[in-house]
């Protein structure tokens, strides 16, 4: 088991790499306060300027009881104000218990998501650095809510967090080369998936999440290239939005707002979603679908998993080696043109992928 001090050092020194006087905000809940404290100390040692932002389950859920829908639609002055001077964020996740999310009235969450758009819009412009630490999500309450084996999940996240980053980076850079060409991508699977779309080429460079925000990542000039998750391991790109044709069917459930959304299926025509279904809990994937503006129903992009220690079926599906994930809605973080207050992604863990006619993933395993 990795000590909090070792983990904090890795988060700050290896992943975030703050410069002297860099303003770092560490967002935490009570169950991750010890890690937040250690991360702040490591920031101090690096000469950065850290602060800790504490939230609680009671305050998080309280907003849905104490604010009107109109109030929730208004962006928080704290969120947009912090972006004026915060250079970097460390996210330790919460709430501890996601179960009550399923009881929040849909209009409340829809208003909350709509209120976040102004904050997101500003973050796309300001492009702060972000490090998200998934260990903060691993709680017994969350495991119970989603039916996860807590011990197996915790062990997997810990193992994936310390996976060989050099190998992840090497494979990611190789795949990024394939994704930087103006060629077609085809995704197939026995579950009915048969999707084709086109890559934009050099004008939209692929990003690689290898756990480090490097100078090269900063130079890419997109929000997503300035962000990493721990555990890490994915490579992705914003594809040509109107090029998607066919059907994508997820074979991994998506945890969302206290429920598992199973069997998400999207059918596309000229990049637009013409059919949006799920085998179970569809409404938890469409919370603000009706209220959202802009390109909510447009194909957004693709992400491939690189981490050999990650396992599908938990919260970290996008990083599982050989997994292909696609998203719809807003994709500006990756340099795309979709502007919307809605966005959602889903994963296929046992698919076959061709890029430019070359098979790179077969049955959920890399073959390059």
NUVEX-741539 format. One record per residue (C-alpha): x, y, z; residue in one letter. Coordinates in steps of 0.2 Angstrom, whole numbers, plus 5000, padded with zeros to 4 digits. Example, Ala and Ser with C-alpha at 12.3 -4.5 7.8 and 13.67 -1.06 7.14 Angstrom:
2
506249785039A506849955036S
END
This chain:
368
500050005000X500750174995X500950305009X499950465009X501650565008X502250454994X500650484984X500650664988X502450684982X501950594966X500450704963X501350864965X503150834959X502850704945X501150744939X500750934942X502550994942X502051174949X503251314946X503751434960X502351544966X501051444956X499351454964X498651284967X496951244974X496651074982X494851024982X494450894995X493150815006X493350755024X493850585019X495250645009X495850785020X497450695025X497950675007X497550855004X498650915018X500150815012X499850884994X499851055001X501451025010X502250954994X501651114985X502551214998X504151124996X504051154977X503851344981X502051344975X500651434983X499351304989X497651324997X496351185002X494551194998X493451085009X491751025004X490650905013X489250785008X487950885018X488451055009X488450964992X486750894994X486051045004X486151154988X484751044980X483651074995X484051254999X484251334982X482851354969X483051294951X483351474946X484751494958X485551324953X485651394935X486651544940X488551504940X489451504957X490351664959X491651564968X491951454954X492151584940X493151704952X494451574957X494851554939X495451724938X496951684949X497051494951X498451414940X498151234945X496951114953X497050954962X495450864963X495250734977X493350694973X491750684983X490450664989X490950514999X489250444997X488450454980X486850364984X485750514988X486050584971X484750464964X483450544975X483850724969X482450784958X482950784939X482550964937X483751014951X485250914944X484750984926X484851164933X486451124942X487251064926X486651214916X487351324930X489051244927X489251294909X489851474912X491151394924X491651264911X491651404897X492951504907X494051354911X494151314892X494851494890X495951504905X496551324904X497151284921X498151124925X497150984933X497650824942X496150714947X496550574960X495350434958X495850354975X494650494983X493250404974X493550234981X492450234996X491350095004X489850205001X490150224983X490550034981X488949994989X487950114979X488550044962X488749864968X490649854967X491749744976X492649874987X494249774991X494449724972X494149904967X495349984979X496749854975X496449884956X496550074958X498150064968X498949944956X498450054941X499050214950X500850144950X500850054933X502350084922X502150264915X503550244903X502650104894X500950194895X501850344887X502750244874X501050154868X500150324869X501350414858X501250274845X499350284845X499350474844X500350454828X498950354820X497650474827X498550624819X498250574801X496650624791X496050444790X494450344794X494250244810X493050094812X492450014828X491549854828X491049724841X489849574842X488649674853X488049774838X489349904837X489749964819X490350144819X491450234807X492150414808X493550524802X495050604810X495450784806X497350754804X498750874811X497551014814X496850924829X498250844838X497950684849X498350704868X499150574878X498750554897X500350474905X500150544922X501250694919X500850874913X502450904903X503051054893X502450964877X500750944885X500651124889X501151174871X499751074864X498551224869X497051124874X496251104891X496250914890X498150914887X498351014903X497450884914X497850714920X496950574930X497850464943X497750314939X498150374921X498250294904X497350354889X497550434872X496150534863X495650654850X494250764845X493750684828X492750764813X491050794822X489950764807X490850614801X490150484813X488950354805X488350194812X488050124830X489050114845X488450004860X489350014876X489749844885X490249924901X489050014913X489250194917X489050254935X488050414935X487150504949X487050354960X486450234947X487250114934X486750164916X486949994907X486949964888X487050144881X486850144862X487050284851X486550284832X487350424822X486950494805X488150634798X488850654816X487150684824X486350564837X484750494829X484450364842X484950364861X484450214871X485050114886X484549944893X484450014910X484350194919X484350294903X483750444912X485250454923X486250484906X485050614900X484850724916X485050894907X484850824889X483150914886X483751084894X485451084886X485851204871X487051184857X487851034850X487250914863X486850774851X488450784840X489850654840X491250724850X492850614849X493650454854X494750394868X495850234869X496350154886X498250114889X498350054907X498749864909X498349864927X496549944926X495049834925X493349874917X491749884927X492150014939X492350204937X494050204927X493450114911X494250244900X495950204905X495850014903X497049944891X496149904874X494549994879X493850124866X492650254873X491750394863X490850544869X489450654863X489150834866X490450974871X492150924866X493051094867X494251034880X495050924867X495051064854X493351014845X491951134840X490551064850X489851194862X488551134874X488151114892X487850924889X489150794887X489250604890X490450464887X490350274886X491550134884X491749974874X492949844882X492949704869X492949794853X493949794837X494649954830X495449994813X496350164810X496650204792X496350014788X497549954800X496849844815X497549914831X496349834844X495649664842X494349594854X494849724867X496749694866X498049804858X498849714843X500249844838X
END
